[in-house]
Structure formats: structure tokens, C-alpha cells
């Protein structure tokens, strides 16, 4: 006899992606969060724990984290896209309108 019952089926439990992907930290992109918090910590350490620089650093960290959360809500990989855009800006120069002079694109593959 088979001891398998329908009542003993496995249950599927939904798990949020932020729990198993290392992309998000505190709701925002990991690199953005580390950059914002790290720069605020540097501001506090360089000011030797004075009151107003510490308050300013706390405010900047809060606002930076809130902006990071909003950006992650729009697109979780928006920082990767922005960094890629900055990296390829020399190759694909943006032109404001048709009257802007055309610049010759640089090759992506180096000459050997």
C-alpha cells in the first residue's frame, strides 16, 4: 500500500526576492546603500563627532536611502544601467538635437 496521502502534499511558500538575491539592502540597491552610508560615516569621522555634521550626515543618509528605495521600486537594476551608460558614454555620445555636430563613434574592439 502506498502511504502517500493527498493531505501530505508539499506546500509552496512564496519568498520575496530580496531575501535570496543579494541585490537589495534595506530596500535599495546594495552598492548605492553602501556608498551613501559610507560617505555619511566619513563625514561623521572627519568632523570628529561634532553635533551639526552628525545631524547632516544622518539626514543625508536618510534621504539617500529613501531615494534609493524609490529607485529600486521603479527598477531594481537601475544603478547597473546607469553605470553602464556612464561607462559607454564615450562610445555613444548623446546629441541634444539634429544641429549638434556629429562625432565619429569609437570602435568597441581594440585594434590588434
N, C-alpha and C positions, 0 to 999 in steps of 0.2 A: 504494500500500500504506500501511496505517496503521502508524506506528511505535510506537503505544501498546501496551504490554505490561501484563499483569496484575501483573507483578513490579514495575512502576514506579508503583503506586498511592500516593496520598498517605497518610502515616501520621498518625493522630490522637494528639497528645500531651496528656495531662491537665495542666492548670496550676492550681495552687492559687489560690483566690480572693484570698488575701492578697497575692499578687504583682501583681494588676492592679486591685484595688479599694483605694481609699485609706481604708478603714475601720479596718484594724488596723495597729498599730505595735508591733512586738516581741510580737505575740500578743495584745495587749489593745486596747481601743478607743483610737483616736488622741487624742481630747480628754482622756480620763482619764489616759493616759500623759503627755501634755504637762503636765497640771495637777499630777500627782504629782511628776514630775521637776522642774518649775519651782518648786514650793513648797519642795522639798528644796534646790534651788540657792539660793533666797532665804534659807533657814535657814543655809546654809553661809556665804553672803556677809555676812549680818548678824552672824554670830558671829566674823567676821574670821579664819576658818580655824582656830578652836580645835579641839582633839582630840575632845572628847566631843560637841559639837554636830555635827561632821562624821560621827562614828560613828553618832549618832542619825539624821541625815539619810540616810545610806547604808542603815541598817536600815529606815527608813520608806519609802524608795524601793523597796527590795527587796520588802517586804511589800505595799506598794501595787500594785506591778507583778504580783505573784503573785495578788492578789485580782482585779485587772483581767483577768488571763488566765483565771481561773476563771469570772468573769462572762461573758467572751466565749465560753467553751466552752458555757455554758448558752444564751446568746442573744447573737449579735453586735451586736444593736441595742438592748440593754437600757438603755444610757445614754440613747439617744434617747427611749425610752418613759418612763424616769424623769423626764427633763427636761420632757417633755410633761405628765406627771402633775403636776409642780410648777407648771407654767405654768397649768394649768386647775384648780388646787386651789380657787380662789375660786368657780369655776362649779359644780363637783361636789364639794361638801363631804362627806367621809366621815362616816358615822354608825356609832357603835360597836354600838348595838342599837336596838330599837324604842322604848325610853323616852327616847332622846335627842331633844331638841326639833328639829322640822323647820325648816330655814331656807329662805327663798324663793330659788330659783335666779335668778341674774342673767342678763339676756339676752346672747347672744353677739354680736348685731348691734346696733351703736350706733344710737340714735335720731337721725334727721336733722331 
